[in-house]
Amino acid sequence: MEAAGMTSDRHHDLLERAACAARETWDVIIIGAGIAGGTAACVGAEAGLRVLLIEKFAFPRPKVCGGCLSSRGARALERVGLACVLEGLPRLDTLSLRWSDRRADTAFAMHRVVARPAFDLALLRAAMARGVTVLQPLAARVVGDGLVRLTPEHVARAKAVMACDGLGGTSLTGLEEFGWDIHPRSRMGLGATLECGASPLPAGRLVMRCASPGYLGAVRLGDGTLDVAAAIDPRAVRAGGDAGATMAALFADADLSREALASATWRGTPLLTRRRRRIASGRTLVVGDAAGYVEPFTGEGMTWAIEGAIEATTHAIGMARKGHDAAAWAAAHEGLLASRRRTCSLMAGVLRSRAATRGMVSLAARFPRLAERGARLVAGVR
């Protein structure tokens, strides 16, 4: 079967390269070229590993994302020599919280604005510049310890395998030990891109609009378009008939008109709050959103993916060079991210309560410096 959008010649070339890849043993195979996979590929190649990076979709591709990268995540990229992917990213200066007719504005100068299609493509190009071999678009699956099926006929081998294909990834399908535990009250993600003239929202401002079934964030990207992303109770979407109607009914205001939200092309995610039953086994490490997620609040998910990828790659290096197994990754992942995810879970719980959310916005309006400190805490930024 041809990959979508590919000519017959390009598809044949991809299969030939997959066949060549299957004849080699790689230091690490990374499945998924999003933020976690792209970062891991760059770090691994920089350390001298032979890296095969496999991505299911052609880039650039749309991605549901809040569009905010914290200064902590940016510094992590700079530390591993990836400052190039941060060039030209706009900076935020204000966080505007809204509940019904209540509004609170606070300084929020710790984040950069990220358009995921362009950002992920920049990471992929950085990986290729470091010598990473890329197979794209190609869906791959882990089929054994250090074994990755590239095509029905070809299986590649690696000393370490990193599954970085996100919440909706299929690389671990059929491997029960890596199954998901999904929170029964989990919300889903929805995202859209609005045209430049669809909103008067100024550059540098992140608007967080809260309602009973969920919350929505909007920010202007570097090209002038507007990134809009929400965490929403899926029952509200079903009751509203479709995503656009639901978003318009819940979140329309002066910056986000009912018409713009209703007519947007919305994309969804699987249920957000979930975790793998296991994220390390034998030669396989699960990294980034593919390892688990909680509802986001200020775009910290990208920082988790970056820091997790950098740490996981140190384990992959030990596996490739010293024969270590993946077991130590589970404890390292817990130590790196558990407390920050608990903080986000707590915030998500607050946002499920009308009284608590109304009180939070009122408190932020009265004490903006306290609100800024709270936002830094949630984002893991000092």
N, C-alpha and C positions, 0 to 999 in steps of 0.2 A: 504493500500500500504506500502511495506517495504521501510524504508529509505535506500539510496544507501550504499552498503558496509556492511549492517547489516545482521547477521544471523537471522533466524526466532525466536530463543530463545531470542536474545538480543532485537529484535523489540518488542516481547511480554512483556519483562521486562520493556521496555521504556513506553509502553502503560499502564502497571500496575502502574508505578510510576506517570504517568500523571493523572490517575484516582485518586490516593491518593492525589496528589496536588490539584485536583479540589474539594476535600472535605474540604479543609482548607481555611481560610482567611489569606492572607499574608500581612505583612506590606508593602512590595514593590515587584512587579514583574518587572524584567528587561528583555527586549527582545533584544537579540544581545550580544554576549560575545567578541566583539572586544575590542579596547582600552577603549572606553567610557563605555561600559557595564561592562567590567571586573573591571575597576577602581571603578565605582559606586557600584558594588556588594561588593568589599572589604571594601569600606568606610562605606557603609550601615551596613554590618555585624559587623564591628568594633564598630559601634555606638549601637549595640544591636538589630538591626532590624532583623525580620525574612524575609529572602530574597530568592526569587525564580528566578533563572537565566536560561533563555531559549535561546538556540542557534540552528540555522537551520542546520549548517554544522558540520561534525566531524572534530576534531582538531588532528594534525596540518593541516591547509589548506593553499593553496597559496593565496596571497593577493597582489593586485597592490598597491605599496607604494614606496615613495621615499627613505625609509630606513634611515632617519635622525631624531633624537630626540634632540631638543635643550636643553641646560642646564637649561632653565626655566622649561621645562617639567620634566626633571629629578629631579629638586629640589621640584617640586610639588609632585611627587611620594614619595620622601624621607619624606616630611612633613606629609604624611598620612601613614607612616609606610611600604612603599612598595619598600624600597631600595633593597630588595632581587631580584626584577625582573630586576635590572640594573647591577647585578653582571656579570662581564666578557664582557660587551659590549665594543667594540673597540671605540676609540675616533678619530675624524677627526682633522687634523691640517692644511689642505690647501683646498681652494676653487679655482678651475681653470675654468674661464669663456672663452668660445670660440665662435667666430663668423667668419665663413669662415676661412681665414688664420690669423686672429687676436686672440691673447691669452693674458689673464691676470691672474696671480696667486696672491692670497692674503692669509694672515693668517686667519684661520677659526677654531679656537680651542674651539668652544662653543657647538659642537654637538657630540652626540654619534651615532654609527651605529647600526641599529636595523634590524634584520631579523624578519619580522612580524609573520610568522608561529610559531617560537619559542617564540617570545615575548608575543603574545596573549595567547599561551598555558601556559606560566609562570604566567600570570595574572589570568587565569582560575584556575590553581592549588592553587594560593594564596587565591582566593575566596573560594575554597572548604576547604582549611585549616582553614578558618575563620568560617566555618559552613554553607556556602551558599549551598542551594539545587540546583542542576543543572539537567536540562533536555536537552539532546543532543544526536543525532541530531533530532531536532523537530521544525517545522515551526509553529509559533503562530501568532495570529492576535488579535488586540484590537477590540472588538465587542460591547462595551458599556462603560459606566462610571465605571472604576474599574474592567471591565470584560475582560478576555483574553481567547480566544478559543484555547485550546491545541490540541484537536482532534475533529472530528465531534460530538462526544458524550459528551465531557467534557469541561467545562468552569471554569476557576479559578477566584477567587475574590481577590482584593487587595485594600488597602487603598491608594496606589499610584502605578502608572504604568509608567515605563520609557522606551520609544521607543529609542533604541540605535543601530538599525540594519543598519545604513549606507545609502549611496546614493541609493543603489539598494534594500533596504529592502522592505518587503511587509507587515509589521505588521500593517500599517495604511491604507492599500488598501481599497477603498470603503468609506472612511471617508472624505467627500468633504472638510470639514473645515481644514483638514491637507494637502490639495493638494499642489503640487509644482508649483512655478513660476520659469521657467527656462530662463536664459539669452539667447536671440536669437543668440548671437555670441559665445556661450559657446564651449569650447573645451572638448574633451573626454580624459580619461586617458588610457594609455597603459603601461603594465609592463611585464618584463621577468626576468628570472634568467639565467645567463650565467655560464658555467662551469669554473673551476679555471684557466685552461690554455687558455681560449678564449680571454684573454686580458692581456697586460702587466701593466695595471693600478695598481699602488702601493697601499698598505693599507694606510689609513689616508687621502686620497685625494678624494674630491668630484668634479667630472667634470660636468659642466653645458654646454651643447652644444646647441647653439641657431640657428634656421633657421626661414624662413618667416612663415611657417605654425604652428610653435610650438617650444618646447624646450625639451631637454632630460637630465636627470641626471643619473650618474653612480657612484657607490661606491662599494668597496669591503667589503663583509660581514666577520664576524668572522670565518666562516668555509672555507674562501678562494673563495667562489663563488662570482659572481658579480650581484648586484641588479641594474636593469636598469628600469627607469620609465620616462614616457613622458606625456606632455599635448599637444595635437595635434588637429588641425582642422579636424573633421571627413570627410570633403570633400577631404582632401589630402589623407586619407586612402582609400576612395572609388576610387579616381583617380589612386592611385598606385596599385590597384588590390588586395592587402592584406597587413596586418600589417607589416610582415617581409620585404617585398619589399620596403614599404614606409620608414620604419626606416633605412634600408640600404642606400637608395637613399639620405636621408636627413642628417643622422648623422654619417656616417662612417668616421673614422679618425684613427690616429696612435694607439689610445687606444681601439677603438671599430671597429673592422674590418667589412667590408661589409658582409663577409661570416657569421660571428658570429651573426650579427643582423638579417640577412635574414633567417637563419636556426633556430632561437630561437622560443620557444613556447610563443606567446604573448597572454596576457589576457587583456580585456578591461573593462572599467567602463561606467556607464551612463554619460551623459553630466555633467561637473563638477560644473559650476557656476550656482547655484540655491538656492532658499530658500523656506521654508514652508510658506504657508499663515498664519498658526498659529502654535506655538510650545508649547502652554499650553492651556488646556481646562479641566475643571472639575478635575478629578484625574489623567490626563495624561500629562506627560512632555516629550518633544522630545529633545534628547540630542546628541551631537557629530555631525558627518557628516549627520545623519538623520534629523537634524534641518536646515542644509544649509551648503554651501561650496563655496569657490572661488578657482580659480586656484592657486595651490601651487607654491612656488619658492624654499624654502630651507627646506622642510619637516616640516613646522610649524603646519600642520594639526594635527599631533599627540599631540602636546602641547595643541592646542585648545580642542581636545577631552578630554584630561586628566583634564585640568582646568575646562572645562564645566561640566564634570561628577562630580567633587568634589563639585562644587557650586550647581549643580542640586540636589545632594544627600542631601544637607542641607535642601532644600525645601521638598524633599521626607520625611525627618525625621519629619518636621513640619506637613506634611499631615498625617503621620502615628500616631503621638502622640498627636497632637493638633487639628486635623480635618481641617487644612488649605486646601484651594484648590490650583490648580497649577498656578493661574493667575500671581503671582509675578515672576514666572520664566522668563517670556518673557522680562521684564524690566531688570532683573539681567543678562540674556544672552546678551542683547544688550550692557549693560554697560561693561561687561567682554570682549567681543570679537569684537564689531563693529569697533573700530578705527583700530585694527590690520588687520582686514579683508579689510578695505578700503585701507590700505597701500599695501596689497597684490594685490588688484584689480588695484591699480595704477601701480604697477610693471608689472602686466600682460598686462596692456595697453601699457607700454613702449616696452615690448617684441613683440608687434604686429607691431611695426614700424621698418623697416630695418635701417633707418637712426638713430633712437634713440638707437636701440640695438648696432649698430656698434659704435656709440659715447660712449655708456656706457662701452663697453669692452675696447675701446681705453683709456677712462678716468681712468678705473680701472688699466690698465697696467701702466699708468703714475703716478697715485697716489694710490698705494696699501693700504695705511692706511685709506684713504678716502673710498675705496671700502670695507674694513673691517667694518668700522663704518656703511656703508649703509646696509651691510648684517646683521649686528646686529639689525638695525632698522626694517628691514623686518621681521626678526625672533622674534621680541619682546624681545630681550635680551639686557640688558644694559652692 
